Amino acid sequence: MQEVKADKELDIRGEVCPFTFVKSKLVLETMKEGEILRVLIDYEPSAENVPKSMKEEGQEVIAVNKLGDNLWEILVRKRR
């Protein structure tokens, strides 16, 4: 697995759907096209829902990685 350098990191552990997606989307809106956002979450449904919603929004989901028992990172490249 190659190391991906994120331009911004959003730690939203403790948040649940739909806030995990909403907060991720708001941060992405402040970023430039091509930049990468790393989102840290600890709510399992968000590990599926956030990437799905990002793809529906036209963003590129680079990876969803399980880092621990209840910890995931989602890497998203801003597309537009």
Secondary structure, DSSP 8 states (H G I E B T S, - for coil): ------SEEEE-TT--TTHHHHHHHHHHHTS-TT-EEEEEE--HHHHHHHHHHHHHTT-EEEEEEEEETTEEEEEEE---
